């Protein structure tokens, strides 16, 4: 139960920090768009995300033939 309260307190702190940063950016004439608010996730969700990131990393590994070939004679 303590861990859950800690997670929600951490999320609340992140949200307040983002609001403060956004306010400062807007005061200086800029803009900030938060595409996804912070949230607490369960341990199983964290493991799922780690697996997804590992899979994406493997798919993005360069393989022979991926290099850009220079056009000759142009």
C-alpha positions as CSV (number, residue, x, y, z in Angstrom):
1,X,0.0,0.0,0.0
2,X,2.9,2.3,0.8
3,X,4.3,1.8,-2.7
4,X,1.0,2.8,-4.3
5,X,0.9,6.0,-2.3
6,X,4.5,6.7,-3.3
7,X,3.7,6.1,-7.0
8,X,0.8,8.5,-6.9
9,X,2.8,11.1,-5.0
10,X,5.6,10.8,-7.6
11,X,3.0,11.2,-10.5
12,X,1.6,14.3,-8.8
13,X,5.0,15.8,-8.4
14,X,5.8,15.2,-12.0
15,X,2.5,16.8,-13.1
16,X,3.3,19.9,-11.0
17,X,6.8,20.1,-12.5
18,X,5.4,19.8,-16.0
19,X,2.9,22.6,-15.3
20,X,5.7,24.8,-13.9
21,X,7.9,24.2,-16.9
22,X,5.0,24.7,-19.3
23,X,4.1,28.0,-17.6
24,X,7.7,29.2,-17.9
25,X,7.9,28.3,-21.5
26,X,4.7,30.1,-22.3
27,X,5.9,33.1,-20.4
28,X,8.8,33.2,-22.8
29,X,6.5,33.0,-25.8
30,X,6.9,29.3,-26.5
31,X,4.5,26.4,-26.3
32,X,4.6,22.9,-24.8
33,X,2.3,20.1,-25.7
34,X,2.2,17.2,-23.3
35,X,1.3,14.2,-25.5
36,X,0.9,11.8,-22.5
37,X,0.6,12.7,-18.9
38,X,2.7,10.7,-16.4
39,X,1.1,7.7,-14.8
40,X,2.0,4.9,-12.5
41,X,2.2,1.5,-14.0
42,X,2.2,-2.0,-12.5
43,X,5.2,-4.3,-12.4
44,X,3.7,-6.4,-15.2
45,X,3.1,-3.4,-17.4
46,X,6.7,-2.4,-16.8
47,X,7.9,-5.8,-17.9
48,X,5.6,-5.7,-21.0
49,X,7.1,-2.3,-21.9
50,X,10.7,-3.6,-21.5
51,X,9.9,-6.5,-23.8
52,X,8.3,-4.2,-26.3
53,X,11.4,-1.9,-26.2
54,X,13.8,-4.8,-26.6
55,X,11.8,-6.1,-29.6
56,X,11.8,-2.6,-31.2
57,X,15.5,-2.4,-30.6
58,X,16.2,-5.7,-32.3
59,X,14.1,-4.7,-35.3
60,X,16.0,-1.4,-35.7
61,X,19.4,-3.0,-35.7
62,X,21.1,-2.3,-39.0
63,X,21.6,-5.3,-41.2
64,X,23.9,-5.7,-44.2
65,X,22.4,-3.8,-47.1
66,X,20.7,-1.1,-45.1
67,X,23.4,1.4,-45.8
68,X,22.7,4.2,-48.3
69,X,24.5,3.5,-51.5
70,X,26.0,6.5,-53.2
71,X,24.7,7.1,-56.7
72,X,27.6,6.8,-59.1
73,X,27.8,9.0,-62.2
74,X,25.3,11.6,-61.1
